[in-house]
Amino acid sequence: MKFSNKVHMFVIYLFLVNWGCEGKRDAIGSDNEIRVICSDIDKENIKRFLKKVFDDTLYTPEPEPLYTIKFSSPQTYSKLKKQTNLIIAAIDRDRSNSGLDLINKLLTDEQASSMVKGDPIVLAKDVHAYNQLFMVINAASLEDLMKFVDEKRNYIRKNFNNQFIERQSRYLFNENNFNNLEDSLKNEFGWSLDLPWGWSLIKKNTDSNFVWLGKEMPYQWIGIGWEQGNLVDNELSFGNFLWEWPIKNYKTVRFNDYKLKYTKADYNYTTAWRATGIWETIDLKESKGGPFRSYVFYDNKKDLTYHINYLIFYPGNSKSIFFRQGDMILKTFKTH
C-alpha cells in the first residue's frame, strides 16, 4: 500500500514525538470497528461525513453496517491510540476544541496548516501499533470537508477494506488453521478452496456437480456447483441461472428479490457476476434465512460455468464480520 510524501512525513513526526522508545505491538480492537476521537462539538459533523464514506449496508434482512463507528473524547487518546482503525478529527477551529488541540500536538504547524488550506484527510499505517490504520481529519469547516467526499470515498474505503483483509487473512489462512479437506476436494473435483479449520463436507453430488460445505457457530454454508458450457453470457441468462440454482442444488433454499444486487466484478483474474441478497428456506417447519453472496463465472479453458455461493444463518446477531470472512474464502477458489 502506497502513501504520499505528506503521509510519510506525518508518520515520521508521530513516530518521533509520540512513540519514543516504546515498543510496537499488534493493534487491538475488532477489525470491523472504527474508533473516532474528536470533541463533542465536532461529533455530529464528523458522523455526517463518515456516513457518506462508509455507506455500505448488509441486509440480513435487517440493515447492518459493515463497520461499527464508535466515538471517544480526545482525553482517551493515550488509551486508544493502538486501536486497529483509528480516526482523529477536528473541524471547529475554536482554541477550546480539545480535538483540535490534540491534532496540533500530533502535527507540526506546517502540516496542520497545509491540511486546513488543502487536503484535510491523511491516512497512515502502523503509527502506534503494527497492522494499524491511522487517519486524521483536519478541516476548516464541514463544508470544506464535504467537498472531498466524492474524491476520497473510494480511496478511504479501499484502505480500510485492505486493512480488514490483511488482518483477517492472518487468522483465516495461517498454517495452524489448515483444513485437510482442501486436498481431497482438489484431488476429486479439480478445483480448490482455502478452507480454515472447522469447515466440513455436508454433501457431494457427483451426478449434478455440486458440493456443499458447512461450519457451525454461527451456521455458515458454502455451495460450489459447475455445469457444462457458458450459461451466463448475458444479464438475462445470469439472472435465470442464479434464480434457479439454489432450489436445484440446496433443494430447500431459494433467493429472495428483496435488496438483491448483482454486478460484474473482478474475480481471481477473470470477470464474474457477483450477487448479494437474501436467502430463505422453503417447505420447512422452521424457517431460516439471512444474507448470501455469490460469484458466477465461465471458465473457457474447461468450458464450465462455476457458481460459488455463501450463506449465513445467525439470527439476532451481527453478521457483517463473518459475511466478509466468507467473501474472502470464496475469492480463494481456483480451478486446476
C-alpha positions as CSV (number, residue, x, y, z in Angstrom):
1,M,0.0,0.0,0.0
2,K,1.5,3.3,-1.0
3,F,1.0,6.7,0.6
4,S,2.1,10.2,-0.4
5,N,5.1,12.0,0.9
6,K,2.9,14.1,3.1
7,V,1.7,11.0,4.8
8,H,5.2,9.6,5.1
9,M,6.4,12.8,6.9
10,F,3.3,12.7,9.1
11,V,4.2,9.2,10.2
12,I,7.8,10.1,10.9
13,Y,6.6,13.1,13.1
14,L,4.2,10.9,15.1
15,F,7.0,8.4,15.5
16,L,9.4,10.9,17.0
17,V,7.0,12.9,19.1
18,N,4.6,10.3,20.5
19,W,6.0,6.9,20.2
20,G,9.5,7.4,21.6
21,C,11.2,4.3,22.7
22,E,8.0,2.4,23.4
23,G,8.0,-1.0,21.5
24,K,5.2,-1.6,19.0
25,R,2.8,-4.5,19.4
26,D,-0.1,-5.6,17.2
27,A,-3.1,-3.2,17.0
28,I,-6.0,-4.1,19.2
29,G,-9.8,-4.0,18.7
30,S,-12.3,-5.6,16.3
31,D,-11.5,-5.4,12.6
32,N,-15.0,-4.1,11.8
33,E,-14.8,-1.3,14.3
34,I,-13.7,2.2,13.7
35,R,-12.7,4.3,16.7
36,V,-13.2,8.1,16.2
37,I,-11.5,10.5,18.6
38,C,-13.0,14.0,18.5
39,S,-14.7,16.6,20.7
40,D,-18.4,16.6,21.3
41,I,-18.7,19.9,19.3
42,D,-17.5,18.0,16.1
43,K,-19.1,14.7,16.7
44,E,-22.3,15.2,14.6
45,N,-20.4,16.7,11.7
46,I,-17.8,14.0,11.6
47,K,-20.6,11.4,11.8
48,R,-22.2,13.0,8.7
49,F,-19.0,12.8,6.8
50,L,-18.3,9.2,7.7
51,K,-21.8,8.1,6.9
52,K,-21.2,9.4,3.4
53,V,-18.0,7.5,3.1
54,F,-18.9,4.2,4.8
55,D,-22.3,3.8,3.2
56,D,-22.2,0.0,2.6
57,T,-25.0,-1.8,4.3
58,L,-25.5,-5.6,4.6
59,Y,-29.2,-6.6,4.6
60,T,-29.8,-9.6,6.8
61,P,-32.7,-8.8,6.1
62,E,-32.4,-6.0,8.7
63,P,-29.8,-3.4,7.7
64,E,-26.4,-3.9,9.3
65,P,-23.4,-1.6,8.6
66,L,-20.2,-3.2,7.6
67,Y,-18.3,-1.0,10.2
68,T,-19.3,-0.1,13.7
69,I,-18.2,3.5,14.4
70,K,-17.6,4.5,18.0
71,F,-16.8,7.9,19.3
72,S,-14.5,8.8,22.1
73,S,-13.2,12.1,23.6
74,P,-9.7,13.4,22.9
75,Q,-8.8,12.7,26.6
76,T,-8.9,9.0,25.8
77,Y,-6.2,9.2,23.1
78,S,-3.4,7.7,25.1
79,K,-5.5,4.7,26.0
80,L,-7.0,4.2,22.5
81,K,-4.1,5.1,20.2
82,K,-3.3,1.5,19.5
83,Q,-6.7,0.7,18.1
84,T,-6.9,-1.2,14.8
85,N,-8.8,1.5,12.9
86,L,-8.3,5.0,14.4
87,I,-9.5,8.4,13.3
88,I,-8.5,11.7,14.9
89,A,-10.7,14.5,13.8
90,A,-11.4,18.2,14.2
91,I,-13.4,20.8,12.3
92,D,-14.4,23.5,14.7
93,R,-11.4,26.0,14.8
94,D,-12.1,27.4,18.3
95,R,-9.0,27.1,20.5
96,S,-11.1,25.4,23.2
97,N,-11.8,22.5,20.9
98,S,-9.9,19.6,22.6
99,G,-9.9,17.6,19.3
100,L,-8.1,20.5,17.6
101,D,-5.7,20.8,20.4
102,L,-4.8,17.0,20.1
103,I,-4.2,17.4,16.3
104,N,-2.0,20.4,16.9
105,K,0.1,18.3,19.2
106,L,0.4,15.4,16.7
107,L,1.2,17.6,13.7
108,T,3.7,20.3,13.0
109,D,2.3,23.8,12.4
110,E,3.2,23.4,8.7
111,Q,1.4,20.1,8.4
112,A,-1.7,21.3,10.3
113,S,-1.9,24.5,8.2
114,S,-1.5,22.6,4.9
115,M,-4.4,20.3,5.7
116,V,-6.7,23.2,6.6
117,K,-5.8,25.0,3.4
118,G,-5.8,22.0,1.1
119,D,-6.5,18.2,1.5
120,P,-8.0,17.8,5.1
121,I,-7.5,14.0,5.2
122,V,-4.4,11.9,5.6
123,L,-4.0,8.1,6.1
124,A,-1.1,6.3,7.6
125,K,-0.1,2.7,8.5
126,D,1.4,1.3,11.7
127,V,1.8,4.6,13.6
128,H,1.4,3.3,17.2
129,A,1.0,-0.4,16.5
130,Y,1.5,-3.0,13.8
131,N,-1.3,-3.7,11.4
132,Q,-3.0,-0.3,12.3
133,L,-4.7,2.1,10.0
134,F,-4.5,5.7,11.3
135,M,-6.5,8.6,9.8
136,V,-6.5,12.3,10.5
137,I,-9.3,14.7,9.5
138,N,-8.3,18.4,10.0
139,A,-10.8,20.6,8.1
140,A,-11.5,24.3,8.1
141,S,-15.3,23.7,8.1
142,L,-17.9,21.0,7.4
143,E,-18.5,22.5,4.0
144,D,-14.8,22.2,3.1
145,L,-14.7,18.6,4.4
146,M,-17.8,17.5,2.5
147,K,-16.2,18.8,-0.8
148,F,-13.8,15.8,-0.5
149,V,-16.5,13.1,-0.1
150,D,-16.7,12.0,-3.7
151,E,-12.9,12.4,-4.3
152,K,-11.9,10.5,-1.2
153,R,-14.6,7.9,-0.7
154,N,-13.1,5.1,-2.7
155,Y,-9.6,5.8,-1.5
156,I,-10.7,5.7,2.2
157,R,-12.9,2.6,1.7
158,K,-10.2,0.8,-0.2
159,N,-7.6,1.3,2.5
160,F,-10.0,0.3,5.3
161,N,-11.0,-2.8,3.3
162,N,-7.4,-3.7,2.6
163,Q,-6.7,-3.3,6.3
164,F,-9.6,-5.7,7.1
165,I,-8.4,-8.3,4.6
166,E,-4.8,-8.1,5.8
167,R,-5.7,-8.7,9.4
168,Q,-8.3,-11.3,8.8
169,S,-6.1,-13.3,6.4
170,R,-3.5,-13.8,9.1
171,Y,-6.3,-15.5,11.2
172,L,-8.2,-17.3,8.5
173,F,-5.4,-18.7,6.3
174,N,-2.4,-19.3,8.6
175,E,-0.8,-22.7,8.6
176,N,-2.1,-23.6,12.0
177,N,-5.7,-23.2,10.7
178,F,-5.2,-25.5,7.7
179,N,-8.1,-27.8,6.8
180,N,-7.3,-31.2,5.3
181,L,-10.5,-31.1,3.3
182,E,-8.8,-28.8,0.8
183,D,-6.6,-31.5,-0.6
184,S,-9.4,-34.0,-1.0
185,L,-11.6,-31.5,-2.9
186,K,-8.7,-30.6,-5.2
187,N,-7.9,-34.2,-6.0
188,E,-11.5,-35.3,-6.6
189,F,-13.0,-32.3,-8.4
190,G,-10.1,-30.4,-9.9
191,W,-10.7,-27.1,-8.0
192,S,-9.5,-25.8,-4.7
193,L,-10.8,-23.5,-1.9
194,D,-8.7,-22.3,1.0
195,L,-10.8,-23.6,3.9
196,P,-10.0,-22.6,7.5
197,W,-10.3,-25.3,10.2
198,G,-13.9,-26.0,11.2
199,W,-15.4,-26.3,7.8
200,S,-16.6,-29.8,6.9
201,L,-18.3,-31.6,4.0
202,I,-22.1,-31.8,4.2
203,K,-22.8,-33.3,0.8
204,K,-21.3,-34.0,-2.5
205,N,-23.2,-34.9,-5.6
206,T,-21.1,-36.0,-8.5
207,D,-24.1,-36.6,-10.8
208,S,-25.1,-32.9,-10.6
209,N,-21.6,-31.5,-9.9
210,F,-22.5,-29.9,-6.6
211,V,-20.5,-29.8,-3.3
212,W,-22.0,-28.4,0.0
213,L,-19.7,-27.3,2.8
214,G,-20.7,-26.2,6.3
215,K,-19.5,-24.6,9.6
216,E,-21.2,-24.0,12.9
217,M,-21.2,-21.1,15.4
218,P,-22.5,-19.3,13.5
219,Y,-24.1,-21.5,10.9
220,Q,-22.4,-20.9,7.5
221,W,-22.6,-22.8,4.3
222,I,-20.6,-22.7,1.0
223,G,-22.0,-24.3,-2.1
224,I,-19.9,-25.0,-5.2
225,G,-21.5,-26.0,-8.5
226,W,-20.4,-26.3,-12.1
227,E,-22.1,-27.0,-15.4
228,Q,-21.1,-27.5,-19.0
229,G,-21.0,-24.5,-21.3
230,N,-21.3,-20.8,-20.9
231,L,-24.6,-20.3,-19.1
232,V,-24.2,-16.7,-18.1
233,D,-23.1,-14.9,-21.2
234,N,-25.5,-12.0,-20.7
235,E,-27.5,-10.4,-17.8
236,L,-30.7,-12.3,-18.6
237,S,-29.1,-15.7,-18.7
238,F,-27.2,-14.9,-15.5
239,G,-30.4,-13.9,-13.7
240,N,-32.2,-17.1,-14.7
241,F,-29.2,-19.2,-13.7
242,L,-28.9,-17.5,-10.3
243,W,-32.6,-17.8,-9.6
244,E,-32.9,-21.5,-10.3
245,W,-29.6,-22.6,-8.8
246,P,-30.3,-22.8,-5.0
247,I,-33.6,-24.8,-5.4
248,K,-31.9,-27.1,-7.8
249,N,-28.9,-27.8,-5.5
250,Y,-29.8,-27.0,-1.9
251,K,-33.4,-28.1,-2.6
252,T,-34.9,-26.3,0.4
253,V,-33.3,-22.8,-0.2
254,R,-34.3,-20.0,-2.5
255,F,-33.2,-16.5,-3.1
256,N,-35.5,-13.5,-2.4
257,D,-35.6,-10.5,-4.6
258,Y,-35.5,-8.1,-1.6
259,K,-32.4,-5.9,-1.9
260,L,-30.9,-8.2,-4.5
261,K,-27.9,-6.6,-6.2
262,Y,-25.7,-8.0,-8.9
263,T,-22.9,-6.6,-11.0
264,K,-19.8,-7.7,-12.9
265,A,-16.7,-7.8,-10.7
266,D,-13.0,-8.9,-10.9
267,Y,-12.6,-12.4,-9.6
268,N,-9.3,-14.1,-9.5
269,Y,-8.0,-12.7,-12.8
270,T,-11.3,-13.2,-14.5
271,T,-14.7,-11.4,-14.7
272,A,-17.5,-12.8,-12.7
273,W,-21.1,-11.9,-11.9
274,R,-21.3,-11.0,-8.2
275,A,-24.6,-11.2,-6.4
276,T,-25.7,-10.2,-2.9
277,G,-29.1,-10.6,-1.4
278,I,-31.3,-12.6,1.0
279,W,-31.8,-16.3,1.1
280,E,-34.7,-18.2,2.8
281,T,-35.8,-21.7,3.3
282,I,-38.9,-23.3,1.7
283,D,-41.1,-26.2,2.7
284,L,-39.6,-26.4,6.2
285,K,-41.5,-26.2,9.5
286,E,-38.8,-23.9,11.0
287,S,-38.0,-21.1,8.6
288,K,-34.4,-19.8,8.3
289,G,-32.7,-17.1,6.3
290,G,-30.0,-14.5,6.0
291,P,-27.7,-12.8,3.6
292,F,-25.9,-14.5,0.7
293,R,-23.0,-13.8,-1.6
294,S,-22.4,-15.5,-5.0
295,Y,-19.8,-15.4,-7.7
296,V,-20.7,-16.9,-11.1
297,F,-18.2,-17.1,-14.0
298,Y,-17.4,-19.1,-17.1
299,D,-14.1,-20.9,-17.4
300,N,-13.4,-21.0,-21.2
301,K,-10.5,-23.4,-20.8
302,K,-12.7,-26.1,-19.1
303,D,-15.9,-24.9,-20.9
304,L,-17.6,-24.8,-17.5
305,T,-19.8,-22.3,-15.6
306,Y,-19.0,-22.2,-11.9
307,H,-21.1,-20.9,-9.1
308,I,-19.5,-20.3,-5.7
309,N,-22.1,-19.4,-3.1
310,Y,-22.0,-18.4,0.7
311,L,-24.9,-18.4,3.1
312,I,-25.0,-17.5,6.8
313,F,-27.7,-18.0,9.5
314,Y,-27.1,-16.1,12.7
315,P,-30.4,-14.6,13.9
316,G,-30.3,-11.7,16.3
317,N,-26.5,-11.3,16.0
318,S,-24.1,-9.2,14.0
319,K,-23.2,-11.0,10.7
320,S,-21.0,-8.5,8.9
321,I,-17.6,-9.7,10.0
322,F,-18.5,-13.4,9.3
323,F,-20.0,-12.4,5.9
324,R,-16.8,-10.6,4.9
325,Q,-14.8,-13.6,6.0
326,G,-17.0,-15.8,3.9
327,D,-16.3,-13.5,0.9
328,M,-12.6,-13.8,1.5
329,I,-12.9,-17.6,1.4
330,L,-15.0,-17.5,-1.8
331,K,-12.3,-15.5,-3.5
332,T,-9.7,-18.2,-2.9
333,F,-11.5,-20.6,-5.4
334,K,-9.2,-21.8,-8.1
335,T,-9.6,-24.4,-10.9
336,H,-6.7,-26.7,-11.8
